[in-house]
Amino acid sequence: MPYTVDFDTVSTAGLESSPVAAALAGLRANEARYFKNKYDHVFTVEAADDAKATIDWVHKILQEERAIVISSRPLQATSFEVENIRIAYVFYESGLSINVMYTLEDAKKRAVGFKLSEGMEVPEELASFKFARQKSKLAGTIRGSYFVIKNEY
């Protein structure tokens, strides 16, 4: 059953098994606020079991582009389209959030983003990336990185 993410009242619903559940919930709420403000899109997520196609698509891109296999268990995911951009998010038990922004017309503007919740270590499979820090009222300190997608998916 889809869950609408509320960025006014942050909830750990669906993320309770994460050791950094509160920070991950803040990160998820931060993303929800961004999409509401920028695109007037209501950010909803589904349990990983109900979002298998989205998770498989994200994992295929990671595997084929950079041979990355995420060791943490996915908890929730979402996929939607705004302004001709296909967007997917997967939220993992470790506190990791991965997003894919895949423009449907301009192949030069496609990327995979990684965000680490406050309190989590950099996962071994992402150790080669440099992470920049940003402050968020909802999520504390978020560390983020990305890479550009080269192929078609």
N, C-alpha and C positions, 0 to 999 in steps of 0.2 A: 504494500500500500504506500503510495507516494507521501512524503513528508515535506510540507512547506517550511522552509527555513526562515525563522523569525530573527531578524537582527536587532530588534528592540529588546526582546527577552531571550537571551541565549540559552539554549537547551542542549544537553548532551544526548538527547534521544537518538538511539541507534548507534551511539559511539561509546557506550558505557564500558565495553571491554578494553578500551584503549587505556594504557597507563598514563596518558596525557589527555584524557577525555575532555576536560574543561578547556584546555588550550586548543585542541582540535575543533571543538564546538565553536570557539571564538574565531578560528580560521575559516570554518565553514560559513559562519555568520558574516564575516568580513567579505567573503566572495558574494554572498547573497546581497549585501548592501551595495557592492560595486555594480552588479548587474541590474539592480532595481534603479539606482541612480543614473547609470549610463544608458541603459536600453529599456527601462521600464519593464524588465523581465522579472517575474516571480520565480525565485530559485527553489526548485523542489528536488528532492533526492529519493532514491529507492534503496531498499536493502540490496546488498550485493547479489543475493540469489535471484532477485527479480531484474537485475540490470546486467545480466551476463553478456549480452551483445555489446554493450558499451565498454565493459571491462575488457572483453576480448579484443575489441578494436584498439583500445589504448595499449594493451599489452603487445599486440602485433606490431604497432608502430615502434614501441620501445625495443622490441626484439630485433626487428628488421633494420632499424636506423642505427642503433648503438649496441646491440646484443645485451641489452639490460633486461634482467629478470628480477622483479621485485619480490623479496622474500616475505614481506609482511602480508597479512591477510586483508583483502579488501572488505570494508564494512558497508560502504554506501557508494552510490554512483549516480550521475545524472548526465543526460545528453539533450541538447536543444540547439536550435538555430536562431540567430539574431543577425539582422543586417547582412545576410549572405555569408555568415560565418557559422560553421558547425563547431560546437563547443561541447567538450566532454570533461567531466571531473570524476576522479576516483579518490575516495578518502580511505586511508588504510589504518589498521589497528595501531601501528607504530607511531602515528601522528603525522605521517606523510600525506600530502595532497598532490596529486598529479592532474594537470589540466592539459588538454589539447585544444588549440585554437587553429582551426583548419578552414581557411577561406575557400569558398567554392569556386571563385573565378581567378583570383590572383595567387598563383603558386608560390610567389615570393614572400607571402605573409602567412606562413604556417609554422607553428612552433609547439613544442612540448615544454610545459613549465612545471617545476618542482617547488613545493613550499614545505618547509619543515616547521611543525608546531613548536612553540616554546617548550623547552624541557626535554626534547628528544635529541639523540645523537644523529649525526649524518650516517645514513645507512651505508654499509660497505659497498653495495652496488652503485652508489652515487659518489663515492669518495674522490673520483677524478674531477668532479665539478667544483667550481668556486661559487660560494653562496654569498649574496649581498644581504644586508640586514635592512629591515624596514620596521617602523613602529606602527602599531595598530591599537586603537582604543579597545577593540573587541578581542584581539588575539595576542596582545603583548608584543614581543619581538618575533617577527617572522623572518626566516632566512629563505631566500629564493634563488633559483637558478633556472636556466632554460637551454634548449638547443633548437636549431632550425630544422624543420622537416624537409628532406630533399626529394623524397619519392611521392608517388600518388597512392592514396588510400581511400 
